[in-house]
Amino acid sequence: MLLSEIDYNLAPEMIAQEPLTDRDHSKLMIVHRHSMDFDHRHFYDIVDYLRPDDILVMNNTRVSALRLFGTKKTGAKVEALLLRDLGENRWEAVVKPGRRVDVGTVVSFEHGLSASVEVRIEGGGRILDFGPGDDITDTISRVGAVPLPPYIHRRLSDPARYQTVYAQSSGSAAAPTAGFHFTPNLLQRVREHGVEIAFVTLHVGLGTFRPVRTEKIEDHVMHAERISISSATAEIINSAKGRVISVGTTTARTLESGAIGKRRVSAVDMETDIFIQPGYDFKVVDGLITNFHMPKSTLMVLVSAFAGHEVIMRAYQDAKDHNYRFLSFGDAMFII
């Protein structure tokens, strides 16, 4: 596959800048991949397309990264995305502009916080040292901003809307957005319909925002991310009588990384750099719930691998024709 094959015109006004008031009121396109037929519904109608004995698998990662804004002594602005608390007021972070923030640089942030760059990390990261003294974790949690994707230009009034309602395991730099559409009430309806819900974890890394720059898709080097499948979840999937339906591309990558056979996974806690491309033989995933993705992205490659390239490109055009909202806070599709 060539990069140009997963390109499409994404006008700025098509990108949802904020979530809907009601999570489950987003539009839902049902993509029948074998017949190439599309149904247009609302997300709360998804129960109509689920069957008793299906397994719905969700990524329960919680976004824990925080964004701070500061300045150097020169007055130059610096943005720091804090990814991981290393203890003793030291944090792993990504800073912008990275080329101008070298070891020894001191950055002053809001609310009296300041940090020096202690170490450069491979891949563009930094270790920031906020200095000795009291633990500043609570202060950072209070003043840090939600790390929204770069195509979101509005401040989020309710930070909880950049989490799924079932988020639990901290460690992500970004949210698994396919799960945004579920509410506690909808999850209850799903269970009452006879569908079992299971959870896996993939902590989304910054690589998810890095564009594909190679014209040949297979030449792209996929970033690694931490995944976990518990023994309880593995048992649920391995004994499934119905379909295994993945909520999101992160869940799909986790399930396929843990696959040990057709519709079988093992309990794992590891890093994966699996890159699912057209021609891939899906071993576990029978259905996929996902949002509408950025052109020329690895996510477009994955959904094309699952549904077929022609199906996806037709579905995206149909979504545009029906005024669907795109990307993280946008509408959804259920590929069956």
Secondary structure, DSSP 8 states (H G I E B T S, - for coil): -BGGGG-----GGGB--S--SSGGGSEEEEEETTTTEEEEEEGGGGGGG--TT-EEEEE-EEE--EEEEEE-TT--EEEEEEEEEEETTEEEEEEESGGG--TT-EEEEGGG-EEEEEEEETTTEEEEE--SSS--HHHHHHH-B----TT--S--S-GGGGS-TT--EEEESS--GGGGG--HHHHHHHHHTT-EEEEEEEE--GGGGS----SBGGG-----EEEEE-HHHHHHHHT-SS-EEEESHHHHHHHHHTEEETTEE--EEEEE-----TT---SS-SEEEEE---TTSHHHHHHHHHH-HHHHHHHHHHHHHTT--BSTTS-EEEE-
